[in-house]
Every structure is written in structure tokens, then in C-alpha cells.
Amino acid sequence: MGIALASVSVLSLSIGAFHIPISHVLGILADTLGLGFIDYSQQEYNVLLQIRLPRIMMAVLVGGGLGVTGAALQGLFRNPLVEPGLIGISSGGALFAVVFIVFGSSLPFLGYFGGIGLPLFAFLGGLINTLLVYKMGSTTGKTDISLLILAGVALNALSGALIGLVIFYADDAALRNFTFWSLGDVGGANWSKVGISFLLISGPVMLVLSQFKNLNALSIGENEAFHMGVDVQKVKYILLFSSAMIVGTAVAFTGTIGFVGLIVPHLIRMMFGADHRLVLPGSLLLGAFLLTFADLLARTIVMPSEMPIGIITAIIGAPFFIWLIINVKKIRS
């Protein structure tokens, strides 16, 4: 998977409205490491390092983060239908991000947060929605998946209505930006955003990856995991907090990108089994690969323009989600 990710990344650096030969791509990357051996133009250098490489790095960070978050939440709630968008994390992050975008200039205290203000605000929205869904979906200390998903649907609807209310007060420019942003886009990535995203996503991702033993224990039931020495409530809060941080940051910088957190863990489990020692890092790599590949398609299908990346992931993910629901019905019957 690492080789596949590296391959699609190099291909994505090469293909686009401005073509850069793969040999020149490798030469530019080698030159940045002090190993340059191929001549290339200044225009190729600028396009690769200032436009394409930051967006690919953003796609890797966001795709990997969404993949590992989906795997963690499905393992935590022991249900294959759970994913960040379904239980309200994405919509909560989107709501607070839109509030920050539209009203941020009129709230001077928000300026003190600098470049991390938007992702932190989106994280707060995602965390609030996550905790609300968790509380509404829990009865006597146990999580009822049906209630959890219903609570997620309700909060998604409420967040969508509040986003519409906030957009009502936005100007035309903000409205156009929101329309494109709401479908998912990594085209606005730059090295500053990549740096902030790396700081805010990598830590929670490492925290989630460290919970593979606890997730394996939880897969047989909360009571059984408790008797095996797992602090179930602590694990829940670690995973929920980390998921909210990852998804909130992703939503703040790339908009709402659906289905990555749903389909990636399933594909990994189909290939390697249900052991979270493999499911979590596998979902990280496959999520990064999938979003990088989707970004490549989004940039090339309607070249020289580009399509929102969320459309590509929805076209891939929605049929898979329908297939998954049909399979679940067959198993239960």
C-alpha cells in the first residue's frame, strides 16, 4: 500500500493541465534533497513544489486521517455502518467552520488564534456533536447503535439547517466559496495549511493507532473488555476526542468529504481480517491512497477545470454503502 501511495502521488505530480514528465518530477524531488541530477524548467519547479505537492500532502493527511478515524469508530461501536459523517462529526465541524468563515472578521478575539483558529473552531463543533450523539446513543453505560445513528441523523439535519441560516447572512463571494467547499476540495492547500494540518492530525492519528489492543478487546464486547483490564470509558473518550480533532481539521481545510471513513476500513477488513493491528495502519494508507487518487481524477476529468473531490468520493462510496446495507440485511435475515 505504501508503494501504491507513492506511485499515485508521483503520477499526480506529473499529470495535470501543465504536464511535467515523471523524470523531471523525480529530478525536482531529488534536487530538494540535494541529489539533483536532471535538468528541469523553473516553471516545472514552481508548479510542482508550490501547487501540486502541497495539495497531495493535504490529500494524504486528510485521506489517511479519515480512513483511520472510520476504522476506529467502527471498532469502538462494533458496527460497520458507523463513520464520521454519519454520526455528526463532519456536520458539526462544518457548522463551526462556516460560522468562523462568515463571522470571524466581526469577532476580533478570533484573530488571536491565527492560522489554527479555523481548524480549532471546527474541532470544537465536531467534538460537541460527537459528545451529544454519544450521550443520546448511550443507555445505562452501553451504546445503542440504532439510537446512535438516529441521533447522528438528527444532529446532521440540525447542523445543516444552522449552516443554511449562517449562509443567509453571507455575501455572494462567501456563498460561492461555501458551495465549492461543501463538496470537498484540496485545491486551496498551501505549505502553511499543510503544516498546521500535520500538527493537528498526526498527533491524534498516532494516539488512535496506539489503541489497537484495546479495540481488539472491545470487539468481543464492552463487558468482556472491562474484565480483561481495559478502561472502556477512557478508551471511548480518547477515540472520540481524537476523531473529532482529525475530522474537524480535515473539514476546516478541505470541506466535507464523505464515504472515505466508511469504505476504507471495510476494504481493509476484507483483505486482511479484523485485527486492528492491521486494520488501523491499513486504513491510514488506503485512505491516503484513495483521496490522492480521487484528487487526481478530480483534476483531470474536466481539465483544465477541476471537479470537487467530494463528488468523486461520493460516486465511489454511495454504491458501496448501498451494497453494504444489502449485505447487512442478508446476514440478519
C-alpha positions as a printed NumPy array, in Angstrom:
array([[  0.   ,   0.   ,   0.   ],
       [  2.921,   2.293,   0.694],
       [  4.275,   1.597,  -2.788],
       [  0.83 ,   2.192,  -4.314],
       [  0.521,   5.51 ,  -2.439],
       [  3.974,   6.631,  -3.566],
       [  3.184,   5.637,  -7.156],
       [ -0.129,   7.508,  -7.365],
       [  1.5  ,  10.532,  -5.699],
       [  4.255,  10.693,  -8.331],
       [  1.659,  10.209, -11.079],
       [ -0.452,  13.007,  -9.616],
       [  2.59 ,  15.29 ,  -9.517],
       [  3.116,  14.641, -13.216],
       [ -0.401,  14.787, -14.681],
       [ -2.457,  17.936, -14.95 ],
       [ -3.259,  20.949, -17.092],
       [  0.501,  21.588, -17.102],
       [  2.277,  18.293, -17.786],
       [  5.548,  17.543, -16.015],
       [  7.479,  14.437, -17.19 ],
       [  7.896,  11.853, -14.432],
       [ 11.672,  12.004, -14.876],
       [ 11.522,  15.747, -14.136],
       [  9.258,  15.115, -11.151],
       [ 11.816,  12.73 ,  -9.677],
       [ 14.603,  15.161, -10.546],
       [ 12.925,  18.063,  -8.737],
       [ 12.199,  15.933,  -5.67 ],
       [ 15.788,  14.673,  -5.668],
       [ 17.09 ,  18.23 ,  -6.047],
       [ 15.208,  19.353,  -2.937],
       [ 17.18 ,  16.66 ,  -1.082],
       [ 20.464,  17.821,  -2.593],
       [ 20.625,  14.907,  -5.045],
       [ 19.622,  16.699,  -8.258],
       [ 20.749,  15.088, -11.472],
       [ 18.135,  16.059, -14.128],
       [ 17.579,  19.462, -15.721],
       [ 14.112,  20.974, -15.445],
       [ 12.476,  24.348, -16.019],
       [ 11.716,  26.913, -13.321],
       [  8.035,  26.72 , -14.244],
       [  8.006,  22.965, -13.625],
       [  9.747,  23.532, -10.297],
       [  7.214,  26.163,  -9.176],
       [  4.127,  24.204, -10.262],
       [  5.323,  21.024,  -8.561],
       [  6.517,  22.461,  -5.249],
       [  4.077,  25.34 ,  -4.788],
       [  0.83 ,  23.924,  -6.215],
       [  0.753,  20.154,  -6.654],
       [  2.894,  18.851,  -3.811],
       [  1.018,  20.785,  -1.073],
       [ -2.366,  19.556,  -2.296],
       [ -1.109,  15.968,  -2.497],
       [  0.282,  16.233,   1.034],
       [ -3.093,  17.592,   2.173],
       [ -4.906,  14.724,   0.429],
       [ -2.601,  12.209,   2.139],
       [ -3.141,  13.772,   5.57 ],
       [ -6.912,  14.13 ,   5.24 ],
       [ -7.481,  10.789,   3.495],
       [ -5.315,   8.903,   5.969],
       [ -6.956,  10.672,   8.904],
       [-10.493,   9.941,   7.691],
       [ -9.596,   6.307,   6.978],
       [ -8.133,   5.627,  10.414],
       [-10.979,   7.543,  12.098],
       [-13.571,   5.41 ,  10.329],
       [-11.751,   2.234,  11.369],
       [-11.538,   3.397,  14.991],
       [-15.211,   4.388,  15.228],
       [-16.41 ,   1.169,  13.595],
       [-14.258,  -0.803,  16.022],
       [-15.383,   1.246,  19.006],
       [-19.111,   0.875,  18.289],
       [-18.773,  -2.591,  16.723],
       [-20.874,  -1.602,  13.734],
       [-19.828,  -1.42 ,  10.049],
       [-22.212,   1.453,   9.258],
       [-20.581,   3.981,  11.579],
       [-18.42 ,   6.678,  10.028],
       [-17.545,  10.303,  10.907],
       [-20.194,  11.875,   8.671],
       [-22.979,   9.554,   9.763],
       [-22.698,  10.328,  13.487],
       [-22.414,  14.089,  13.057],
       [-18.689,  14.829,  13.431],
       [-18.352,  16.257,   9.915],
       [-21.53 ,  18.348,  10.087],
       [-20.589,  19.776,  13.487],
       [-17.143,  20.718,  12.203],
       [-18.678,  22.208,   9.058],
       [-21.15 ,  24.301,  11.08 ],
       [-18.481,  25.834,  13.3  ],
       [-16.134,  26.304,  10.333],
       [-18.825,  28.216,   8.421],
       [-19.562,  30.36 ,  11.485],
       [-15.846,  31.171,  11.697],
       [-15.62 ,  31.977,   7.971],
       [-18.707,  34.2  ,   7.869],
       [-18.481,  35.949,  11.234],
       [-14.771,  35.634,  12.037],
       [-13.925,  39.141,  10.841],
       [-16.596,  40.645,  13.119],
       [-15.317,  38.792,  16.188],
       [-11.893,  40.332,  16.933],
       [-10.917,  37.815,  19.629],
       [-10.82 ,  35.056,  16.99 ],
       [ -7.864,  36.789,  15.351],
       [ -5.634,  35.844,  18.29 ],
       [ -5.708,  32.207,  17.191],
       [ -4.042,  32.959,  13.852],
       [ -3.94 ,  30.161,  11.274],
       [ -5.138,  27.485,  13.694],
       [ -8.345,  29.349,  14.582],
       [-10.423,  27.744,  11.818],
       [ -9.392,  24.108,  12.461],
       [ -9.702,  24.551,  16.237],
       [-13.174,  26.03 ,  15.831],
       [-14.15 ,  23.153,  13.517],
       [-12.72 ,  20.671,  16.037],
       [-14.886,  22.216,  18.747],
       [-18.002,  21.781,  16.592],
       [-17.122,  18.194,  15.758],
       [-16.428,  17.393,  19.416],
       [-19.714,  18.916,  20.604],
       [-21.702,  16.937,  18.048],
       [-19.772,  13.759,  18.857],
       [-20.396,  14.026,  22.599],
       [-24.084,  14.83 ,  22.038],
       [-24.524,  11.837,  19.741],
       [-22.664,   9.598,  22.176],
       [-24.767,  10.731,  25.135],
       [-28.041,  10.339,  23.219],
       [-26.979,   6.937,  21.903],
       [-25.94 ,   5.547,  25.303],
       [-28.205,   3.79 ,  27.77 ],
       [-27.006,   2.532,  31.167],
       [-23.383,   2.884,  30.114],
       [-23.814,   0.931,  26.866],
       [-24.063,   2.253,  23.322],
       [-27.221,   1.505,  21.356],
       [-26.147,   1.678,  17.712],
       [-29.678,   2.349,  16.442],
       [-30.052,   5.313,  18.806],
       [-26.545,   6.474,  17.931],
       [-27.262,   6.586,  14.19 ],
       [-30.671,   8.207,  14.735],
       [-29.038,  10.865,  16.923],
       [-26.413,  11.404,  14.215],
       [-29.106,  11.84 ,  11.562],
       [-30.957,  14.347,  13.761],
       [-27.832,  16.403,  14.509],
       [-26.796,  16.284,  10.847],
       [-30.177,  17.758,   9.931],
       [-29.956,  20.408,  12.656],
       [-26.387,  21.333,  11.683],
       [-27.435,  21.581,   8.031],
       [-30.281,  23.921,   8.931],
       [-27.985,  26.114,  11.046],
       [-25.4  ,  26.206,   8.232],
       [-28.164,  27.437,   5.911],
       [-29.081,  30.113,   8.45 ],
       [-25.462,  31.29 ,   8.706],
       [-25.054,  31.32 ,   4.917],
       [-28.17 ,  33.506,   4.702],
       [-26.05 ,  36.298,   6.196],
       [-23.034,  35.677,   3.938],
       [-22.143,  37.81 ,   0.92 ],
       [-22.015,  36.444,  -2.649],
       [-18.295,  35.677,  -2.546],
       [-18.604,  33.716,   0.699],
       [-21.63 ,  31.884,  -0.696],
       [-19.732,  30.767,  -3.813],
       [-16.763,  29.668,  -1.721],
       [-19.001,  27.713,   0.626],
       [-20.786,  25.936,  -2.241],
       [-17.481,  24.628,  -3.619],
       [-16.027,  23.98 ,  -0.158],
       [-19.088,  21.995,   0.954],
       [-18.393,  19.418,  -1.786],
       [-14.791,  18.908,  -0.672],
       [-11.68 ,  20.419,  -2.214],
       [ -7.928,  20.212,  -1.587],
       [ -7.095,  22.778,  -4.27 ],
       [ -6.617,  25.559,  -1.726],
       [ -3.779,  23.755,   0.027],
       [ -0.502,  25.567,   0.655],
       [  2.509,  24.798,   2.809],
       [  1.155,  26.833,   5.728],
       [ -2.127,  24.866,   5.772],
       [ -0.259,  21.586,   5.304],
       [  1.96 ,  22.393,   8.294],
       [ -0.989,  23.225,  10.545],
       [ -2.89 ,  20.128,   9.36 ],
       [  0.125,  17.928,  10.039],
       [  0.44 ,  19.251,  13.59 ],
       [ -3.266,  18.821,  14.354],
       [ -3.834,  15.477,  12.586],
       [ -0.632,  13.48 ,  13.141],
       [ -0.831,  13.509,  16.954],
       [ -4.421,  12.209,  17.188],
       [ -3.687,   9.651,  14.442],
       [ -0.752,   8.261,  16.444],
       [ -2.991,   8.177,  19.524],
       [ -5.632,   6.186,  17.631],
       [ -3.022,   3.783,  16.227],
       [ -1.813,   3.061,  19.769],
       [ -5.285,   1.785,  20.754],
       [ -5.257,  -1.341,  18.561],
       [ -5.102,  -3.757,  21.529],
       [ -8.   ,  -2.044,  23.274],
       [-10.074,  -2.06 ,  20.08 ],
       [ -9.389,  -5.772,  19.646],
       [-10.627,  -6.329,  23.191],
       [-13.723,  -4.171,  22.609],
       [-14.599,  -6.193,  19.518],
       [-15.837,  -9.034,  21.749],
       [-17.945,  -6.709,  23.913],
       [-17.566,  -3.903,  26.447],
       [-18.122,  -6.11 ,  29.493],
       [-15.577,  -8.664,  28.285],
       [-13.058,  -5.9  ,  27.546],
       [-13.604,  -4.453,  31.031],
       [-12.899,  -7.819,  32.641],
       [ -9.734,  -8.072,  30.52 ],
       [ -8.458,  -4.89 ,  32.167],
       [ -9.467,  -2.31 ,  29.547],
       [-10.632,   1.07 ,  30.839],
       [-13.574,   1.205,  28.436],
       [-14.715,   4.757,  29.188],
       [-11.178,   6.124,  28.88 ],
       [-10.726,   4.405,  25.505],
       [-14.049,   5.818,  24.303],
       [-13.112,   9.373,  25.216],
       [ -9.62 ,   9.036,  23.684],
       [-11.051,   7.785,  20.395],
       [-13.923,  10.28 ,  20.289],
       [-11.645,  13.225,  21.131],
       [ -9.031,  12.143,  18.577],
       [-11.666,  11.536,  15.892],
       [-13.169,  14.981,  16.455],
       [ -9.738,  16.626,  16.153],
       [ -8.868,  14.758,  12.957],
       [-12.214,  15.29 ,  11.243],
       [-12.547,  18.891,  12.465],
       [ -9.165,  19.787,  10.978],
       [ -9.981,  17.974,   7.736],
       [-13.342,  19.729,   7.414],
       [-11.802,  23.13 ,   8.151],
       [ -9.249,  22.899,   5.33 ],
       [-10.904,  20.671,   2.729],
       [-14.646,  20.791,   3.372],
       [-16.854,  17.771,   3.946],
       [-15.519,  14.695,   2.146],
       [-17.803,  11.724,   2.641],
       [-17.533,   7.938,   2.461],
       [-13.744,   7.644,   2.893],
       [-14.155,   6.731,   6.56 ],
       [-16.879,   4.239,   5.635],
       [-15.489,   2.21 ,   2.731],
       [-11.763,   2.151,   3.552],
       [-11.976,   0.083,   6.803],
       [-14.271,  -2.406,   5.061],
       [-11.832,  -2.936,   2.223],
       [ -9.004,  -3.464,   4.711],
       [-11.009,  -5.991,   6.728],
       [-11.932,  -7.839,   3.537],
       [ -8.242,  -8.101,   2.625],
       [ -6.538,  -8.631,   5.993],
       [ -9.168,  -9.591,   8.566],
       [-10.47 ,  -7.748,  11.623],
       [ -7.261,  -7.442,  13.677],
       [ -6.885,  -3.719,  14.431],
       [ -3.121,  -4.145,  14.471],
       [ -3.503,  -4.264,  10.665],
       [ -6.857,  -2.528,  10.188],
       [ -5.742,   0.829,  11.636],
       [ -2.448,   1.339,   9.711],
       [ -4.011,  -0.262,   6.629],
       [ -6.901,   2.205,   6.744],
       [ -4.418,   5.05 ,   7.15 ],
       [ -2.541,   4.077,   3.977],
       [ -5.579,   3.129,   1.905],
       [ -7.439,   6.305,   2.898],
       [ -4.456,   8.386,   1.813],
       [ -4.254,   6.449,  -1.463],
       [ -7.985,   6.752,  -2.169],
       [ -8.153,  10.51 ,  -1.608],
       [ -4.964,  11.144,  -3.594],
       [ -6.372,   9.086,  -6.474],
       [ -9.748,  10.883,  -6.209],
       [ -7.942,  14.231,  -6.352],
       [ -6.089,  13.093,  -9.475],
       [ -9.413,  12.201, -11.121],
       [-10.999,  15.477,  -9.986],
       [ -8.183,  17.46 , -11.623],
       [ -8.09 ,  15.544, -14.902],
       [-11.692,  14.546, -15.746],
       [-12.747,  18.098, -16.676],
       [ -9.297,  19.515, -17.371],
       [ -8.28 ,  22.406, -17.382],
       [-11.021,  22.993, -14.777],
       [-11.43 ,  20.697, -11.797],
       [-14.273,  18.906, -10.066],
       [-14.87 ,  18.974,  -6.285],
       [-13.222,  15.907,  -4.797],
       [-16.288,  15.133,  -2.7  ],
       [-18.222,  14.3  ,  -5.878],
       [-15.658,  11.631,  -6.779],
       [-15.677,  10.032,  -3.321],
       [-19.496,  10.079,  -3.247],
       [-19.724,   8.395,  -6.669],
       [-17.346,   5.68 ,  -5.405],
       [-18.716,   5.432,  -1.868],
       [-22.504,   5.624,  -2.285],
       [-22.853,   2.383,  -4.319],
       [-20.546,   0.657,  -1.825],
       [-22.706,   1.899,   1.057],
       [-25.851,   0.545,  -0.65 ],
       [-24.128,  -2.796,  -1.217],
       [-23.093,  -2.839,   2.435],
       [-26.65 ,  -2.24 ,   3.649],
       [-27.966,  -5.047,   1.418],
       [-25.296,  -7.402,   2.799],
       [-26.147,  -6.493,   6.394],
       [-29.822,  -7.237,   5.69 ],
       [-28.9  , -10.623,   4.216],
       [-26.773, -11.513,   7.252],
       [-29.52 , -10.557,   9.71 ],
       [-32.138, -12.497,   7.789]])
